[in-house]
Amino acid sequence: MSKELPNPDGHLVVVGAGIAGVRVVEATRSAGWAGPISLVGNQPGLPYDLPPLSKNIISGTWTAKQAELISYEMLDALAVRYFEFDPAVQLDRRRNVVSLNSGIELTYDTLVIASGARAKPLSGNPRVHTIRTMADAEQLRDRLNSAAPSTVVVVGSGFIAAEAAAAISRYRDHAVHLVCRGPGPCAKSVGPPLARWLRELHEKNGVVVHAQRTGTIMERCGAMPLEVILDDGRTLVADVAIGGVGSEPNLEWIGSANIPTDQGVLTDADGRVVGTPDEFIFAVGDCAQWGSSADGVSRGQHWTRAVDQARHVGLRLGSGNYARDADTTRPATVPYVWSDQYESTIQVMGNVSPEDDVHHLVLDDTTAMAVYGKGAYVTGVVSVGLPRAALKIRKAMKDSRRIEDILAHV
């Protein structure tokens, strides 16, 4: 086997048992990897999906089992050795060894870094909830269950904060406040016109939206309610406070291994870590900063991107010829993300910036669409409640970004 190609009879170690890690081992094995595969997880129980946490789990409409990505039987069928709740703590590139918290050392021939990200804390107060792990979501669910009708304050401008506010308002008997920086929820992803539309959607469903505001959690003694101080001087008293202010990659374990990072692990257009020409080290998912990103070099933090990256790396590793047919499996250059809020599905294709021109805008009671662009080209499209139109536009954007070509599919 050439040193330029991974050895499909060697030991593949995948660090991270989220959606990216699980999809890597599935794709690699299905493509023909014959050697041993180890999957390293930092959570108890089976690997689980993250999107249900801020919706189905905190609302109590799903159990943890419904969010599982894979069963023990499936792991056995794939001949994957799963290291449950035994996170990686050190990477030694000289010896090709990943050390686990338990003291186990895994010697790898090929390594995939898929260790994901964790929530940024809004406050050091343990009573301020985040939603990044199953334990986080179950703890918040139980807190909401145990509380009499009370006031919940969600601070955050992205999808997780908006989804949490929607789920609690829809399924729980609590007053809900949402504090966000933009003119409405998710403004950075959907643009100002759709953010204002989403604000109205939340308000129609009983959420009090504090737009273009930031909030600071003030410490209170004992079991007293928390205070959220808005930047305009107003105070919100919160029986339950939730922070959704972004994430940061779980990369402490690579420590002094000299893996290049910026926002995440730097890779080439195919997921191979830059600066490792004589090694087979790859990175996928929320901890990876792929050089093929359509929006420049950025850390992707969305489910679809993680799945596409994992499939691309896994299929090519399993084939035994990493250099073959790269373009056939390389992730699409059109970023895509969706969010479910109340009965509305928001789909974002491309990348939206507040400075973009609006070339098409329709805002109805239950549906909405905006086409954004710069110059003659579309930068992003946001669709709400229009799945067929979104599918056509997403396909069209893979072939052309010219405004007239995309508007023909609206």
C-alpha positions as CSV (number, residue, x, y, z in Angstrom):
1,M,0.0,0.0,0.0
2,S,1.5,3.4,-1.0
3,K,2.2,5.8,1.7
4,E,0.2,8.3,-0.3
5,L,-2.9,6.2,0.3
6,P,-4.5,5.1,3.5
7,N,-4.4,1.4,4.3
8,P,-7.9,0.0,4.5
9,D,-6.6,-3.0,6.5
10,G,-5.1,-0.7,9.2
11,H,-6.7,0.7,12.4
12,L,-9.0,3.6,11.9
13,V,-9.6,5.6,15.1
14,V,-12.5,8.1,15.0
15,V,-12.5,10.5,18.0
16,G,-16.0,11.8,18.5
17,A,-19.3,9.9,18.5
18,G,-21.7,12.5,17.2
19,I,-23.3,12.6,13.8
20,A,-20.0,13.2,12.0
21,G,-18.2,10.4,13.8
22,V,-21.0,7.8,13.4
23,R,-21.4,8.6,9.7
24,V,-17.7,8.3,9.1
25,V,-17.5,4.8,10.5
26,E,-20.7,3.8,8.6
27,A,-19.4,5.1,5.3
28,T,-15.9,3.8,5.7
29,R,-17.1,0.3,6.5
30,S,-19.7,0.3,3.7
31,A,-17.0,1.4,1.2
32,G,-14.8,-1.6,2.1
33,W,-12.6,-0.8,5.0
34,A,-11.5,-4.2,6.3
35,G,-9.4,-3.2,9.3
36,P,-10.4,-2.5,12.9
37,I,-12.4,0.6,13.6
38,S,-12.5,2.3,17.0
39,L,-15.1,5.0,17.8
40,V,-14.3,7.2,20.9
41,G,-17.2,8.9,22.6
42,N,-17.2,11.4,25.5
43,Q,-20.9,10.9,26.5
44,P,-22.6,8.0,28.4
45,G,-24.8,5.8,26.4
46,L,-25.2,5.4,22.6
47,P,-24.3,8.2,20.2
48,Y,-27.3,10.6,19.7
49,D,-28.4,13.3,17.3
50,L,-28.2,16.9,18.4
51,P,-31.1,18.7,16.6
52,P,-33.8,17.0,18.7
53,L,-32.3,18.4,21.9
54,S,-33.5,21.9,21.6
55,K,-36.9,20.8,20.4
56,N,-38.1,17.3,21.1
57,I,-36.2,16.5,24.2
58,I,-36.7,19.7,26.2
59,S,-40.4,19.6,25.3
60,G,-40.8,16.0,26.4
61,T,-42.2,14.9,23.1
62,W,-39.2,12.5,22.5
63,T,-37.3,10.2,24.8
64,A,-33.5,9.9,24.6
65,K,-33.8,6.6,22.8
66,Q,-35.6,8.3,19.9
67,A,-32.6,10.5,19.3
68,E,-30.1,7.6,19.1
69,L,-28.0,7.5,15.9
70,I,-27.1,3.8,16.1
71,S,-27.7,0.8,18.2
72,Y,-25.2,-1.5,19.9
73,E,-26.3,-4.3,17.5
74,M,-25.5,-2.0,14.6
75,L,-22.1,-1.2,16.0
76,D,-21.4,-4.9,16.4
77,A,-22.5,-5.6,12.8
78,L,-20.1,-2.9,11.6
79,A,-17.3,-4.5,13.8
80,V,-16.8,-1.1,15.5
81,R,-15.3,-1.0,19.0
82,Y,-17.1,1.8,20.8
83,F,-15.4,3.5,23.7
84,E,-18.4,4.8,25.6
85,F,-17.9,7.8,28.0
86,D,-14.1,7.6,27.6
87,P,-13.0,10.8,26.0
88,A,-9.7,11.3,24.3
89,V,-7.3,13.3,26.4
90,Q,-4.1,13.4,24.3
91,L,-2.8,12.9,20.8
92,D,0.8,11.8,20.2
93,R,1.5,12.1,16.5
94,R,5.1,10.8,16.9
95,R,3.8,7.4,18.1
96,N,0.4,7.6,16.3
97,V,-1.4,7.2,19.6
98,V,-4.6,8.6,21.0
99,S,-4.8,8.3,24.8
100,L,-8.2,8.0,26.5
101,N,-9.3,9.2,29.9
102,S,-9.3,5.6,31.2
103,G,-5.6,5.2,30.4
104,I,-6.2,3.1,27.2
105,E,-3.9,3.9,24.3
106,L,-5.2,3.5,20.8
107,T,-2.5,3.2,18.1
108,Y,-3.9,4.3,14.8
109,D,-3.0,4.1,11.1
110,T,-5.7,6.6,10.1
111,L,-7.2,9.2,12.5
112,V,-10.4,11.2,12.0
113,I,-11.0,14.1,14.4
114,A,-14.7,14.5,14.9
115,S,-14.8,15.7,18.5
116,G,-17.5,18.3,17.9
117,A,-18.1,21.4,20.0
118,R,-19.5,22.5,23.3
119,A,-21.8,25.4,24.2
120,K,-20.2,28.7,25.2
121,P,-21.4,29.5,28.8
122,L,-23.5,32.6,29.2
123,S,-22.8,32.7,32.9
124,G,-20.8,30.8,35.5
125,N,-24.0,30.2,37.4
126,P,-24.9,26.5,37.2
127,R,-28.6,27.4,37.2
128,V,-28.2,29.0,33.7
129,H,-28.9,26.1,31.2
130,T,-27.2,25.4,27.9
131,I,-28.4,22.9,25.4
132,R,-25.5,20.9,23.8
133,T,-25.7,17.4,25.3
134,M,-28.4,15.0,26.2
135,A,-27.7,15.6,29.8
136,D,-28.2,19.3,29.3
137,A,-31.5,18.8,27.5
138,E,-32.8,16.3,30.1
139,Q,-31.8,18.5,33.0
140,L,-33.7,21.5,31.4
141,R,-36.7,19.3,30.6
142,D,-36.9,18.1,34.2
143,R,-36.5,21.7,35.5
144,L,-39.4,22.8,33.3
145,N,-41.5,19.8,34.4
146,S,-40.9,20.5,38.1
147,A,-41.6,24.2,37.9
148,A,-45.0,25.8,38.4
149,P,-45.9,28.2,35.6
150,S,-43.0,30.5,35.7
151,T,-40.9,32.8,33.6
152,V,-38.2,31.4,31.2
153,V,-35.7,33.8,29.7
154,V,-33.7,32.6,26.7
155,V,-30.7,34.6,25.7
156,G,-29.3,34.0,22.2
157,S,-29.6,35.0,18.6
158,G,-29.2,31.7,16.8
159,F,-31.3,28.7,15.9
160,I,-30.9,26.8,19.2
161,A,-32.1,29.8,21.3
162,A,-35.1,30.3,18.9
163,E,-36.0,26.6,18.8
164,A,-35.8,26.4,22.6
165,A,-38.1,29.4,23.0
166,A,-40.5,27.9,20.5
167,A,-40.6,24.5,22.1
168,I,-41.1,25.8,25.6
169,S,-43.8,28.2,24.5
170,R,-45.6,25.6,22.5
171,Y,-45.5,22.6,24.9
172,R,-45.1,24.2,28.3
173,D,-47.2,26.5,30.5
174,H,-44.5,29.1,31.0
175,A,-44.0,32.7,30.1
176,V,-41.1,32.9,27.6
177,H,-38.8,35.8,26.8
178,L,-36.3,35.7,24.0
179,V,-33.4,38.2,24.0
180,C,-31.6,38.5,20.6
181,R,-29.1,40.9,19.1
182,G,-30.7,41.4,15.7
183,P,-34.1,42.7,14.6
184,G,-35.4,39.2,15.3
185,P,-34.3,35.7,15.9
186,C,-31.6,34.1,13.7
187,A,-30.9,37.4,11.9
188,K,-27.3,36.4,11.1
189,S,-28.5,33.3,9.2
190,V,-31.8,34.5,7.7
191,G,-31.2,38.2,7.1
192,P,-33.1,41.2,8.6
193,P,-36.4,40.8,6.7
194,L,-36.9,37.2,7.7
195,A,-35.7,37.9,11.2
196,R,-38.5,40.4,11.6
197,W,-40.9,37.8,10.2
198,L,-39.7,35.3,12.7
199,R,-40.1,37.8,15.5
200,E,-43.7,38.1,14.6
201,L,-44.1,34.3,14.4
202,H,-42.7,34.0,18.0
203,E,-44.9,36.8,19.2
204,K,-48.0,35.3,17.7
205,N,-47.2,32.2,19.7
206,G,-46.8,34.1,23.0
207,V,-43.1,34.7,23.2
208,V,-42.0,38.2,24.3
209,V,-39.1,39.0,21.9
210,H,-36.5,41.6,23.0
211,A,-34.9,42.4,19.7
212,Q,-31.6,44.2,19.2
213,R,-30.8,43.7,22.9
214,T,-28.2,41.8,24.9
215,G,-28.6,40.3,28.3
216,T,-26.3,39.8,31.3
217,I,-27.2,37.2,34.0
218,M,-26.9,38.6,37.5
219,E,-26.1,36.3,40.4
220,R,-28.9,35.8,43.0
221,C,-28.6,34.0,46.3
222,G,-29.9,30.5,46.9
223,A,-33.1,29.6,45.0
224,M,-34.1,33.1,44.3
225,P,-35.0,33.9,40.6
226,L,-32.2,35.1,38.4
227,E,-32.1,38.6,37.0
228,V,-31.3,39.2,33.3
229,I,-30.2,42.8,32.8
230,L,-30.8,44.1,29.3
231,D,-28.5,46.6,27.8
232,D,-31.2,49.2,27.8
233,G,-31.4,49.0,31.6
234,R,-34.5,46.8,31.9
235,T,-34.5,43.8,34.2
236,L,-36.2,40.4,33.4
237,V,-36.7,38.2,36.4
238,A,-36.1,34.6,35.3
239,D,-37.2,31.4,37.2
240,V,-35.3,29.5,34.4
241,A,-32.6,31.0,32.3
242,I,-31.1,29.5,29.1
243,G,-28.1,30.6,27.2
244,G,-27.6,29.9,23.5
245,V,-24.7,32.1,22.5
246,G,-22.6,29.9,20.3
247,S,-20.1,27.1,20.6
248,E,-16.4,26.3,20.7
249,P,-14.6,23.2,19.4
250,N,-13.6,20.4,21.6
251,L,-9.9,20.3,20.8
252,E,-8.1,20.5,24.1
253,W,-7.1,16.8,23.7
254,I,-4.9,17.5,20.6
255,G,-2.9,19.8,22.9
256,S,0.7,20.0,21.9
257,A,0.3,17.7,18.9
258,N,1.0,20.6,16.5
259,I,-2.3,20.2,14.7
260,P,-3.1,23.5,12.9
261,T,-6.2,25.3,14.1
262,D,-7.9,28.6,13.8
263,Q,-11.7,28.5,14.5
264,G,-11.3,24.7,14.2
265,V,-8.9,22.1,12.8
266,L,-7.6,23.4,9.4
267,T,-8.1,20.9,6.5
268,D,-7.8,20.9,2.7
269,A,-10.8,20.7,0.5
270,D,-11.2,17.0,1.2
271,G,-10.9,17.0,5.0
272,R,-7.3,16.1,5.3
273,V,-5.5,18.1,8.1
274,V,-3.1,20.6,6.5
275,G,0.5,20.1,7.3
276,T,0.3,16.3,7.7
277,P,1.5,15.1,4.2
278,D,3.0,11.9,5.6
279,E,0.1,11.1,7.9
280,F,-3.5,10.1,7.5
281,I,-5.3,12.6,9.8
282,F,-8.7,14.1,8.9
283,A,-11.2,16.3,10.5
284,V,-15.0,16.5,10.0
285,G,-18.0,18.2,11.6
286,D,-18.3,21.0,14.2
287,C,-14.6,21.0,15.1
288,A,-13.3,21.1,11.5
289,Q,-12.5,24.2,9.4
290,W,-12.6,22.9,5.8
291,G,-10.7,24.7,3.1
292,S,-13.5,24.0,0.6
293,S,-16.1,26.2,2.4
294,A,-18.0,28.3,0.0
295,D,-17.9,31.2,2.5
296,G,-14.2,31.1,2.7
297,V,-12.4,29.1,5.3
298,S,-14.9,28.7,8.2
299,R,-15.9,26.2,10.8
300,G,-19.2,24.5,9.8
301,Q,-21.6,24.0,12.6
302,H,-24.6,22.5,10.9
303,W,-25.9,19.0,10.7
304,T,-26.0,18.7,6.9
305,R,-22.4,19.9,6.5
306,A,-21.2,17.4,9.1
307,V,-23.0,14.5,7.4
308,D,-21.7,15.5,3.9
309,Q,-18.1,15.8,5.2
310,A,-18.3,12.5,7.0
311,R,-19.6,10.7,4.0
312,H,-17.0,12.2,1.8
313,V,-14.1,11.2,4.0
314,G,-15.5,7.8,4.9
315,L,-16.3,6.7,1.4
316,R,-12.8,7.6,0.1
317,L,-11.0,6.1,3.0
318,G,-12.9,2.8,2.7
319,S,-12.2,2.6,-1.0
320,G,-8.5,2.3,-0.3
321,N,-7.7,5.1,-2.7
322,Y,-8.1,8.5,-1.2
323,A,-7.1,10.3,-4.4
324,R,-9.8,8.7,-6.6
325,D,-13.1,10.4,-7.6
326,A,-12.8,13.2,-5.1
327,D,-15.4,15.4,-6.9
328,T,-18.1,12.7,-6.9
329,T,-18.3,12.6,-3.1
330,R,-17.0,16.1,-2.1
331,P,-19.6,18.0,-0.1
332,A,-21.7,20.4,-2.1
333,T,-20.5,24.0,-2.2
334,V,-24.0,25.3,-1.2
335,P,-24.2,25.4,2.6
336,Y,-27.6,24.3,3.9
337,V,-29.3,24.4,7.3
338,W,-32.8,24.0,8.5
339,S,-34.7,24.8,11.7
340,D,-38.1,23.8,13.0
341,Q,-39.9,26.4,15.0
342,Y,-43.6,25.8,15.9
343,E,-45.1,24.3,12.7
344,S,-42.7,26.2,10.4
345,T,-39.6,24.7,8.8
346,I,-37.0,27.3,7.9
347,Q,-34.5,26.4,5.2
348,V,-31.3,28.4,4.5
349,M,-29.3,27.8,1.3
350,G,-26.0,29.6,0.9
351,N,-24.8,32.3,3.2
352,V,-26.7,35.4,4.1
353,S,-25.2,38.7,5.2
354,P,-27.0,41.7,6.5
355,E,-25.3,43.8,3.8
356,D,-26.7,41.7,1.0
357,D,-29.2,43.1,-1.5
358,V,-32.8,41.6,-1.4
359,H,-33.8,40.5,-4.9
360,H,-37.0,38.7,-4.0
361,L,-39.1,38.9,-0.8
362,V,-42.5,37.4,0.0
363,L,-43.8,37.4,3.5
364,D,-47.2,35.8,4.2
365,D,-48.8,34.6,7.3
366,T,-47.4,31.1,7.3
367,T,-44.8,31.1,4.5
368,A,-41.9,33.4,3.5
369,M,-39.0,33.6,1.1
370,A,-36.1,35.9,0.5
371,V,-33.4,35.8,-2.2
372,Y,-30.2,37.7,-1.3
373,G,-27.3,38.6,-3.5
374,K,-24.3,40.7,-4.3
375,G,-23.9,42.1,-7.8
376,A,-25.2,39.6,-10.3
377,Y,-25.0,36.6,-8.0
378,V,-27.1,35.1,-5.3
379,T,-25.5,34.7,-1.9
380,G,-28.3,33.0,-0.1
381,V,-32.0,32.0,-0.1
382,V,-34.2,31.6,2.9
383,S,-37.5,29.6,2.6
384,V,-40.1,29.1,5.3
385,G,-42.9,26.6,4.7
386,L,-42.1,26.1,1.0
387,P,-40.3,22.7,0.8
388,R,-40.8,22.1,-2.9
389,A,-39.6,25.5,-3.9
390,A,-36.6,25.2,-1.5
391,L,-35.6,21.8,-3.0
392,K,-35.7,23.3,-6.6
393,I,-33.7,26.3,-5.5
394,R,-31.1,24.2,-3.7
395,K,-30.5,22.1,-6.7
396,A,-30.3,25.1,-9.0
397,M,-27.8,26.8,-6.8
398,K,-25.4,23.9,-7.3
399,D,-25.3,24.7,-11.0
400,S,-25.5,28.5,-11.0
401,R,-25.6,31.4,-8.6
402,R,-26.7,34.0,-11.2
403,I,-29.7,35.9,-9.9
404,E,-31.8,35.4,-13.0
405,D,-31.2,31.7,-12.9
406,I,-32.3,31.4,-9.3
407,L,-35.3,33.7,-9.6
408,A,-36.6,31.4,-12.4
409,H,-37.1,28.7,-9.8
410,V,-38.9,31.0,-7.2
